[in-house]
Amino acid sequence: MSILRMTYLALAVWGAVHPMYYFVSWFLANGLDLGGMVDAWHVNAATSGLVWDLTIAAIALTLWVLAEVSVRRNWRALIAIPATFAIGVSCGLPLYLFLRSAPVK
């Protein structure tokens, strides 16, 4: 495995673990209140802007993954879509790059 692929994989793991630490901490403090979490995301203009930035990036990444998968037939790369929406772009993008950069068979 190349250094670049190992870097993508390390970033995907970091992009999963680091945000989940904060999500789990929030849920432990506030219970499984998804509405409350969404409200917290929109507590001010700065956080609302960040939420929209990440939402648009997640949609763009999803469209890119779908377009590439339809051409390359790399079906495993589809796992990047649920990773993006369940964890975040910080996991989904490097995971997709890791899967996409695998040697072609």
A tleap script that builds the chain and sets N, CA, C and O, in Angstrom:
source leaprc.protein.ff14SB
mol = sequence {
  NMET SER ILE LEU ARG MET THR TYR LEU ALA
  LEU ALA VAL TRP GLY ALA VAL HIE PRO MET
  TYR TYR PHE VAL SER TRP PHE LEU ALA ASN
  GLY LEU ASP LEU GLY GLY MET VAL ASP ALA
  TRP HIE VAL ASN ALA ALA THR SER GLY LEU
  VAL TRP ASP LEU THR ILE ALA ALA ILE ALA
  LEU THR LEU TRP VAL LEU ALA GLU VAL SER
  VAL ARG ARG ASN TRP ARG ALA LEU ILE ALA
  ILE PRO ALA THR PHE ALA ILE GLY VAL SER
  CYS GLY LEU PRO LEU TYR LEU PHE LEU ARG
  SER ALA PRO VAL CLYS
}
set mol.1.N position { 0.851 -1.170 0.000 }
set mol.1.CA position { 0.000 0.000 0.000 }
set mol.1.C position { 0.902 1.239 0.000 }
set mol.1.O position { 1.885 1.311 0.737 }
set mol.2.N position { 0.544 2.204 -0.839 }
set mol.2.CA position { 1.360 3.414 -0.964 }
set mol.2.C position { 1.214 4.309 0.268 }
set mol.2.O position { 0.282 4.160 1.058 }
set mol.3.N position { 2.143 5.227 0.410 }
set mol.3.CA position { 2.083 6.186 1.516 }
set mol.3.C position { 0.831 7.054 1.387 }
set mol.3.O position { 0.202 7.397 2.389 }
set mol.4.N position { 0.475 7.402 0.161 }
set mol.4.CA position { -0.719 8.218 -0.052 }
set mol.4.C position { -1.978 7.482 0.402 }
set mol.4.O position { -2.834 8.066 1.067 }
set mol.5.N position { -2.094 6.207 0.048 }
set mol.5.CA position { -3.264 5.422 0.477 }
set mol.5.C position { -3.291 5.275 1.995 }
set mol.5.O position { -4.359 5.363 2.601 }
set mol.6.N position { -2.137 5.051 2.618 }
set mol.6.CA position { -2.096 4.957 4.081 }
set mol.6.C position { -2.512 6.282 4.715 }
set mol.6.O position { -3.169 6.301 5.756 }
set mol.7.N position { -2.126 7.383 4.083 }
set mol.7.CA position { -2.518 8.704 4.586 }
set mol.7.C position { -4.025 8.889 4.484 }
set mol.7.O position { -4.654 9.371 5.427 }
set mol.8.N position { -4.615 8.510 3.345 }
set mol.8.CA position { -6.079 8.590 3.199 }
set mol.8.C position { -6.775 7.762 4.275 }
set mol.8.O position { -7.745 8.214 4.883 }
set mol.9.N position { -6.277 6.554 4.506 }
set mol.9.CA position { -6.888 5.681 5.507 }
set mol.9.C position { -6.754 6.279 6.906 }
set mol.9.O position { -7.705 6.258 7.687 }
set mol.10.N position { -5.582 6.807 7.216 }
set mol.10.CA position { -5.384 7.438 8.530 }
set mol.10.C position { -6.307 8.638 8.707 }
set mol.10.O position { -6.862 8.838 9.788 }
set mol.11.N position { -6.476 9.438 7.656 }
set mol.11.CA position { -7.381 10.587 7.733 }
set mol.11.C position { -8.833 10.145 7.885 }
set mol.11.O position { -9.607 10.795 8.588 }
set mol.12.N position { -9.210 9.047 7.234 }
set mol.12.CA position { -10.577 8.533 7.374 }
set mol.12.C position { -10.836 8.072 8.805 }
set mol.12.O position { -11.903 8.334 9.361 }
set mol.13.N position { -9.867 7.391 9.397 }
set mol.13.CA position { -10.020 6.941 10.787 }
set mol.13.C position { -10.074 8.148 11.721 }
set mol.13.O position { -10.932 8.216 12.601 }
set mol.14.N position { -9.176 9.084 11.534 }
set mol.14.CA position { -9.179 10.298 12.357 }
set mol.14.C position { -10.484 11.070 12.158 }
set mol.14.O position { -11.068 11.577 13.116 }
set mol.15.N position { -10.931 11.153 10.906 }
set mol.15.CA position { -12.169 11.850 10.598 }
set mol.15.C position { -13.397 11.155 11.148 }
set mol.15.O position { -14.464 11.765 11.229 }
set mol.16.N position { -13.271 9.900 11.525 }
set mol.16.CA position { -14.373 9.185 12.181 }
set mol.16.C position { -14.289 9.331 13.694 }
set mol.16.O position { -15.285 9.630 14.352 }
set mol.17.N position { -13.108 9.121 14.239 }
set mol.17.CA position { -12.937 9.092 15.695 }
set mol.17.C position { -13.071 10.473 16.320 }
set mol.17.O position { -13.774 10.629 17.319 }
set mol.18.N position { -12.419 11.462 15.759 }
set mol.18.CA position { -12.393 12.789 16.377 }
set mol.18.C position { -13.794 13.418 16.469 }
set mol.18.O position { -14.185 13.844 17.556 }
set mol.19.N position { -14.553 13.490 15.382 }
set mol.19.CA position { -15.909 14.053 15.509 }
set mol.19.C position { -16.821 13.206 16.395 }
set mol.19.O position { -17.643 13.744 17.136 }
set mol.20.N position { -16.675 11.881 16.320 }
set mol.20.CA position { -17.556 11.018 17.120 }
set mol.20.C position { -17.316 11.222 18.613 }
set mol.20.O position { -18.242 11.066 19.409 }
set mol.21.N position { -16.106 11.565 19.001 }
set mol.21.CA position { -15.828 11.868 20.403 }
set mol.21.C position { -16.751 12.986 20.880 }
set mol.21.O position { -17.336 12.901 21.960 }
set mol.22.N position { -16.875 14.024 20.073 }
set mol.22.CA position { -17.720 15.163 20.453 }
set mol.22.C position { -19.204 14.818 20.381 }
set mol.22.O position { -19.984 15.252 21.230 }
set mol.23.N position { -19.598 14.043 19.378 }
set mol.23.CA position { -21.005 13.637 19.285 }
set mol.23.C position { -21.397 12.773 20.481 }
set mol.23.O position { -22.442 12.991 21.093 }
set mol.24.N position { -20.562 11.799 20.808 }
set mol.24.CA position { -20.860 10.913 21.945 }
set mol.24.C position { -20.878 11.718 23.244 }
set mol.24.O position { -21.753 11.512 24.085 }
set mol.25.N position { -19.930 12.622 23.413 }
set mol.25.CA position { -19.925 13.472 24.614 }
set mol.25.C position { -21.215 14.272 24.718 }
set mol.25.O position { -21.779 14.399 25.804 }
set mol.26.N position { -21.683 14.808 23.605 }
set mol.26.CA position { -22.914 15.597 23.610 }
set mol.26.C position { -24.105 14.710 23.971 }
set mol.26.O position { -24.950 15.093 24.781 }
set mol.27.N position { -24.167 13.523 23.365 }
set mol.27.CA position { -25.281 12.612 23.657 }
set mol.27.C position { -25.259 12.143 25.107 }
set mol.27.O position { -26.319 11.998 25.715 }
set mol.28.N position { -24.090 11.904 25.671 }
set mol.28.CA position { -24.007 11.502 27.076 }
set mol.28.C position { -24.493 12.617 27.996 }
set mol.28.O position { -25.096 12.349 29.035 }
set mol.29.N position { -24.235 13.854 27.621 }
set mol.29.CA position { -24.656 14.985 28.448 }
set mol.29.C position { -26.123 15.346 28.251 }
set mol.29.O position { -26.772 15.834 29.177 }
set mol.30.N position { -26.658 15.107 27.035 }
set mol.30.CA position { -27.996 15.588 26.700 }
set mol.30.C position { -28.993 14.494 26.331 }
set mol.30.O position { -30.148 14.791 26.028 }
set mol.31.N position { -28.568 13.251 26.351 }
set mol.31.CA position { -29.454 12.173 25.923 }
set mol.31.C position { -29.519 12.107 24.400 }
set mol.31.O position { -28.883 12.898 23.704 }
set mol.32.N position { -30.289 11.163 23.900 }
set mol.32.CA position { -30.386 10.967 22.451 }
set mol.32.C position { -31.408 11.925 21.842 }
set mol.32.O position { -32.374 11.499 21.210 }
set mol.33.N position { -31.189 13.195 22.035 }
set mol.33.CA position { -32.081 14.246 21.559 }
set mol.33.C position { -31.525 14.827 20.259 }
set mol.33.O position { -30.780 15.807 20.280 }
set mol.34.N position { -31.894 14.213 19.121 }
set mol.34.CA position { -31.383 14.686 17.835 }
set mol.34.C position { -31.854 16.105 17.528 }
set mol.34.O position { -31.110 16.903 16.960 }
set mol.35.N position { -33.092 16.411 17.906 }
set mol.35.CA position { -33.598 17.767 17.703 }
set mol.35.C position { -32.772 18.789 18.455 }
set mol.35.O position { -32.490 19.873 17.943 }
set mol.36.N position { -32.384 18.440 19.675 }
set mol.36.CA position { -31.534 19.334 20.460 }
set mol.36.C position { -30.169 19.522 19.832 }
set mol.36.O position { -29.595 20.609 19.884 }
set mol.37.N position { -29.644 18.443 19.229 }
set mol.37.CA position { -28.346 18.560 18.574 }
set mol.37.C position { -28.453 19.475 17.356 }
set mol.37.O position { -27.587 20.322 17.136 }
set mol.38.N position { -29.503 19.307 16.574 }
set mol.38.CA position { -29.693 20.175 15.406 }
set mol.38.C position { -29.856 21.626 15.855 }
set mol.38.O position { -29.312 22.537 15.230 }
set mol.39.N position { -30.601 21.840 16.930 }
set mol.39.CA position { -30.737 23.201 17.472 }
set mol.39.C position { -29.376 23.763 17.887 }
set mol.39.O position { -29.096 24.942 17.671 }
set mol.40.N position { -28.537 22.920 18.481 }
set mol.40.CA position { -27.204 23.363 18.900 }
set mol.40.C position { -26.344 23.728 17.689 }
set mol.40.O position { -25.518 24.638 17.762 }
set mol.41.N position { -26.537 23.021 16.583 }
set mol.41.CA position { -25.781 23.336 15.371 }
set mol.41.C position { -26.128 24.722 14.838 }
set mol.41.O position { -25.310 25.356 14.171 }
set mol.42.N position { -27.329 25.189 15.130 }
set mol.42.CA position { -27.790 26.477 14.600 }
set mol.42.C position { -27.889 27.537 15.693 }
set mol.42.O position { -28.747 28.418 15.627 }
set mol.43.N position { -27.028 27.457 16.687 }
set mol.43.CA position { -27.084 28.380 17.821 }
set mol.43.C position { -26.688 29.808 17.425 }
set mol.43.O position { -27.118 30.764 18.069 }
set mol.44.N position { -25.881 29.962 16.380 }
set mol.44.CA position { -25.525 31.306 15.903 }
set mol.44.C position { -25.197 31.239 14.411 }
set mol.44.O position { -25.176 30.159 13.819 }
set mol.45.N position { -24.945 32.386 13.820 }
set mol.45.CA position { -24.712 32.449 12.376 }
set mol.45.C position { -23.452 31.683 11.958 }
set mol.45.O position { -23.421 31.086 10.881 }
set mol.46.N position { -22.431 31.695 12.786 }
set mol.46.CA position { -21.183 31.001 12.447 }
set mol.46.C position { -21.399 29.491 12.366 }
set mol.46.O position { -20.943 28.847 11.421 }
set mol.47.N position { -22.089 28.929 13.348 }
set mol.47.CA position { -22.313 27.481 13.325 }
set mol.47.C position { -23.295 27.102 12.230 }
set mol.47.O position { -23.152 26.046 11.614 }
set mol.48.N position { -24.288 27.943 11.977 }
set mol.48.CA position { -25.220 27.667 10.873 }
set mol.48.C position { -24.479 27.657 9.543 }
set mol.48.O position { -24.731 26.800 8.695 }
set mol.49.N position { -23.566 28.608 9.357 }
set mol.49.CA position { -22.775 28.642 8.134 }
set mol.49.C position { -21.929 27.396 7.970 }
set mol.49.O position { -21.810 26.860 6.869 }
set mol.50.N position { -21.340 26.934 9.063 }
set mol.50.CA position { -20.528 25.722 9.015 }
set mol.50.C position { -21.379 24.498 8.696 }
set mol.50.O position { -20.965 23.636 7.921 }
set mol.51.N position { -22.565 24.422 9.292 }
set mol.51.CA position { -23.474 23.301 9.009 }
set mol.51.C position { -23.834 23.279 7.529 }
set mol.51.O position { -23.803 22.224 6.896 }
set mol.52.N position { -24.176 24.440 6.976 }
set mol.52.CA position { -24.532 24.485 5.556 }
set mol.52.C position { -23.331 24.180 4.673 }
set mol.52.O position { -23.480 23.519 3.646 }
set mol.53.N position { -22.156 24.641 5.046 }
set mol.53.CA position { -20.946 24.348 4.292 }
set mol.53.C position { -20.712 22.839 4.220 }
set mol.53.O position { -20.443 22.296 3.149 }
set mol.54.N position { -20.816 22.178 5.353 }
set mol.54.CA position { -20.593 20.729 5.397 }
set mol.54.C position { -21.712 19.960 4.702 }
set mol.54.O position { -21.460 18.923 4.089 }
set mol.55.N position { -22.940 20.457 4.792 }
set mol.55.CA position { -24.057 19.800 4.114 }
set mol.55.C position { -23.872 19.853 2.604 }
set mol.55.O position { -24.059 18.849 1.916 }
set mol.56.N position { -23.509 21.014 2.092 }
set mol.56.CA position { -23.290 21.156 0.650 }
set mol.56.C position { -22.100 20.307 0.207 }
set mol.56.O position { -22.149 19.691 -0.857 }
set mol.57.N position { -21.039 20.265 1.002 }
set mol.57.CA position { -19.881 19.426 0.682 }
set mol.57.C position { -20.270 17.952 0.670 }
set mol.57.O position { -19.803 17.201 -0.185 }
set mol.58.N position { -21.114 17.528 1.602 }
set mol.58.CA position { -21.556 16.129 1.657 }
set mol.58.C position { -22.386 15.774 0.429 }
set mol.58.O position { -22.245 14.682 -0.122 }
set mol.59.N position { -23.243 16.683 0.001 }
set mol.59.CA position { -24.054 16.433 -1.197 }
set mol.59.C position { -23.165 16.359 -2.432 }
set mol.59.O position { -23.346 15.478 -3.274 }
set mol.60.N position { -22.205 17.279 -2.548 }
set mol.60.CA position { -21.286 17.261 -3.688 }
set mol.60.C position { -20.458 15.977 -3.701 }
set mol.60.O position { -20.263 15.378 -4.759 }
set mol.61.N position { -19.976 15.555 -2.545 }
set mol.61.CA position { -19.208 14.309 -2.457 }
set mol.61.C position { -20.066 13.120 -2.864 }
set mol.61.O position { -19.595 12.231 -3.574 }
set mol.62.N position { -21.313 13.095 -2.426 }
set mol.62.CA position { -22.220 12.003 -2.785 }
set mol.62.C position { -22.422 11.935 -4.294 }
set mol.62.O position { -22.358 10.854 -4.879 }
set mol.63.N position { -22.664 13.075 -4.922 }
set mol.63.CA position { -22.834 13.094 -6.384 }
set mol.63.C position { -21.572 12.616 -7.086 }
set mol.63.O position { -21.647 11.881 -8.071 }
set mol.64.N position { -20.409 13.030 -6.582 }
set mol.64.CA position { -19.139 12.602 -7.174 }
set mol.64.C position { -18.961 11.090 -7.035 }
set mol.64.O position { -18.588 10.414 -7.994 }
set mol.65.N position { -19.226 10.572 -5.855 }
set mol.65.CA position { -19.093 9.129 -5.630 }
set mol.65.C position { -20.016 8.374 -6.578 }
set mol.65.O position { -19.589 7.417 -7.224 }
set mol.66.N position { -21.268 8.790 -6.666 }
set mol.66.CA position { -22.228 8.104 -7.542 }
set mol.66.C position { -21.792 8.163 -9.004 }
set mol.66.O position { -21.887 7.166 -9.718 }
set mol.67.N position { -21.318 9.314 -9.449 }
set mol.67.CA position { -20.865 9.448 -10.837 }
set mol.67.C position { -19.651 8.571 -11.107 }
set mol.67.O position { -19.586 7.901 -12.137 }
set mol.68.N position { -18.701 8.570 -10.201 }
set mol.68.CA position { -17.492 7.764 -10.389 }
set mol.68.C position { -17.787 6.268 -10.311 }
set mol.68.O position { -17.241 5.482 -11.085 }
set mol.69.N position { -18.643 5.882 -9.382 }
set mol.69.CA position { -18.970 4.461 -9.234 }
set mol.69.C position { -19.682 3.952 -10.483 }
set mol.69.O position { -19.457 2.819 -10.908 }
set mol.70.N position { -20.535 4.779 -11.068 }
set mol.70.CA position { -21.249 4.335 -12.266 }
set mol.70.C position { -20.298 4.103 -13.437 }
set mol.70.O position { -20.585 3.284 -14.311 }
set mol.71.N position { -19.176 4.807 -13.467 }
set mol.71.CA position { -18.197 4.638 -14.541 }
set mol.71.C position { -17.176 3.560 -14.190 }
set mol.71.O position { -16.893 2.682 -15.006 }
set mol.72.N position { -16.629 3.621 -12.993 }
set mol.72.CA position { -15.537 2.727 -12.596 }
set mol.72.C position { -16.004 1.370 -12.093 }
set mol.72.O position { -15.217 0.425 -12.037 }
set mol.73.N position { -17.269 1.264 -11.729 }
set mol.73.CA position { -17.854 0.020 -11.198 }
set mol.73.C position { -17.137 -0.458 -9.932 }
set mol.73.O position { -17.006 -1.656 -9.683 }
set mol.74.N position { -16.683 0.508 -9.149 }
set mol.74.CA position { -16.036 0.210 -7.871 }
set mol.74.C position { -17.113 0.288 -6.791 }
set mol.74.O position { -17.210 1.287 -6.078 }
set mol.75.N position { -17.910 -0.755 -6.673 }
set mol.75.CA position { -19.093 -0.744 -5.813 }
set mol.75.C position { -18.742 -0.561 -4.342 }
set mol.75.O position { -19.538 -0.007 -3.584 }
set mol.76.N position { -17.573 -1.016 -3.929 }
set mol.76.CA position { -17.180 -0.850 -2.520 }
set mol.76.C position { -17.085 0.619 -2.127 }
set mol.76.O position { -17.260 0.967 -0.959 }
set mol.77.N position { -16.811 1.467 -3.092 }
set mol.77.CA position { -16.671 2.895 -2.802 }
set mol.77.C position { -17.986 3.520 -2.345 }
set mol.77.O position { -17.981 4.610 -1.772 }
set mol.78.N position { -19.106 2.853 -2.587 }
set mol.78.CA position { -20.402 3.378 -2.145 }
set mol.78.C position { -20.491 3.489 -0.626 }
set mol.78.O position { -21.319 4.240 -0.111 }
set mol.79.N position { -19.653 2.756 0.094 }
set mol.79.CA position { -19.668 2.822 1.562 }
set mol.79.C position { -19.300 4.231 2.043 }
set mol.79.O position { -19.599 4.590 3.182 }
set mol.80.N position { -18.664 5.018 1.196 }
set mol.80.CA position { -18.311 6.393 1.572 }
set mol.80.C position { -19.551 7.269 1.758 }
set mol.80.O position { -19.501 8.255 2.493 }
set mol.81.N position { -20.659 6.923 1.104 }
set mol.81.CA position { -21.870 7.746 1.227 }
set mol.81.C position { -22.475 7.644 2.625 }
set mol.81.O position { -22.676 8.678 3.263 }
set mol.82.N position { -22.775 6.438 3.135 }
set mol.82.CA position { -23.286 6.407 4.513 }
set mol.82.C position { -22.259 6.898 5.532 }
set mol.82.O position { -22.635 7.466 6.557 }
set mol.83.N position { -20.971 6.689 5.266 }
set mol.83.CA position { -19.948 7.209 6.184 }
set mol.83.C position { -20.004 8.733 6.226 }
set mol.83.O position { -19.815 9.337 7.282 }
set mol.84.N position { -20.262 9.346 5.085 }
set mol.84.CA position { -20.336 10.807 5.020 }
set mol.84.C position { -21.513 11.340 5.820 }
set mol.84.O position { -21.366 12.308 6.567 }
set mol.85.N position { -22.688 10.714 5.673 }
set mol.85.CA position { -23.876 11.243 6.339 }
set mol.85.C position { -24.026 10.764 7.782 }
set mol.85.O position { -24.670 11.435 8.589 }
set mol.86.N position { -23.443 9.617 8.117 }
set mol.86.CA position { -23.537 9.123 9.496 }
set mol.86.C position { -22.423 9.689 10.378 }
set mol.86.O position { -22.623 9.897 11.574 }
set mol.87.N position { -21.264 9.934 9.794 }
set mol.87.CA position { -20.118 10.423 10.569 }
set mol.87.C position { -19.773 11.846 10.150 }
set mol.87.O position { -19.766 12.755 10.980 }
set mol.88.N position { -19.489 12.041 8.873 }
set mol.88.CA position { -19.176 13.377 8.385 }
set mol.88.C position { -18.275 13.338 7.166 }
set mol.88.O position { -17.711 12.302 6.815 }
set mol.89.N position { -18.156 14.483 6.535 }
set mol.89.CA position { -17.290 14.619 5.369 }
set mol.89.C position { -15.844 14.310 5.746 }
set mol.89.O position { -15.074 13.825 4.916 }
set mol.90.N position { -15.478 14.585 6.980 }
set mol.90.CA position { -14.103 14.338 7.439 }
set mol.90.C position { -13.736 12.861 7.399 }
set mol.90.O position { -12.554 12.518 7.361 }
set mol.91.N position { -14.721 11.996 7.406 }
set mol.91.CA position { -14.489 10.557 7.260 }
set mol.91.C position { -14.784 10.109 5.832 }
set mol.91.O position { -14.006 9.364 5.237 }
set mol.92.N position { -15.908 10.565 5.286 }
set mol.92.CA position { -16.361 10.092 3.979 }
set mol.92.C position { -15.416 10.415 2.837 }
set mol.92.O position { -15.168 9.565 1.982 }
set mol.93.N position { -14.884 11.634 2.810 }
set mol.93.CA position { -13.996 12.013 1.705 }
set mol.93.C position { -12.688 11.226 1.715 }
set mol.93.O position { -12.346 10.633 0.692 }
set mol.94.N position { -11.941 11.190 2.819 }
set mol.94.CA position { -10.706 10.397 2.761 }
set mol.94.C position { -10.971 8.899 2.587 }
set mol.94.O position { -10.154 8.195 1.995 }
set mol.95.N position { -12.105 8.405 3.098 }
set mol.95.CA position { -12.443 6.998 2.878 }
set mol.95.C position { -12.655 6.737 1.395 }
set mol.95.O position { -12.157 5.750 0.855 }
set mol.96.N position { -13.396 7.625 0.737 }
set mol.96.CA position { -13.609 7.459 -0.697 }
set mol.96.C position { -12.287 7.530 -1.458 }
set mol.96.O position { -12.052 6.721 -2.356 }
set mol.97.N position { -11.425 8.478 -1.117 }
set mol.97.CA position { -10.136 8.592 -1.800 }
set mol.97.C position { -9.288 7.344 -1.576 }
set mol.97.O position { -8.584 6.897 -2.482 }
set mol.98.N position { -9.354 6.780 -0.370 }
set mol.98.CA position { -8.644 5.532 -0.091 }
set mol.98.C position { -9.170 4.410 -0.985 }
set mol.98.O position { -8.387 3.680 -1.593 }
set mol.99.N position { -10.486 4.273 -1.065 }
set mol.99.CA position { -11.075 3.203 -1.870 }
set mol.99.C position { -10.840 3.426 -3.364 }
set mol.99.O position { -10.610 2.472 -4.108 }
set mol.100.N position { -10.897 4.669 -3.794 }
set mol.100.CA position { -10.723 4.988 -5.213 }
set mol.100.C position { -9.279 4.779 -5.665 }
set mol.100.O position { -9.038 4.439 -6.823 }
set mol.101.N position { -8.334 4.974 -4.775 }
set mol.101.CA position { -6.926 4.881 -5.158 }
set mol.101.C position { -6.384 3.456 -5.122 }
set mol.101.O position { -5.185 3.244 -5.308 }
set mol.102.N position { -7.244 2.494 -4.889 }
set mol.102.CA position { -6.806 1.088 -4.911 }
set mol.102.C position { -6.378 0.718 -6.329 }
set mol.102.O position { -6.925 1.246 -7.298 }
set mol.103.N position { -5.416 -0.174 -6.455 }
set mol.103.CA position { -4.990 -0.598 -7.790 }
set mol.103.C position { -6.159 -1.195 -8.579 }
set mol.103.O position { -6.974 -1.940 -8.035 }
set mol.104.N position { -6.227 -0.858 -9.856 }
set mol.104.CA position { -7.285 -1.369 -10.730 }
set mol.104.C position { -6.955 -2.804 -11.098 }
set mol.104.O position { -5.823 -3.127 -11.457 }
set mol.105.N position { -7.972 -3.661 -11.002 }
set mol.105.CA position { -7.754 -5.088 -11.309 }
set mol.105.C position { -8.161 -5.394 -12.726 }
set mol.105.O position { -8.052 -6.538 -13.166 }
savepdb mol mol.pdb
quit
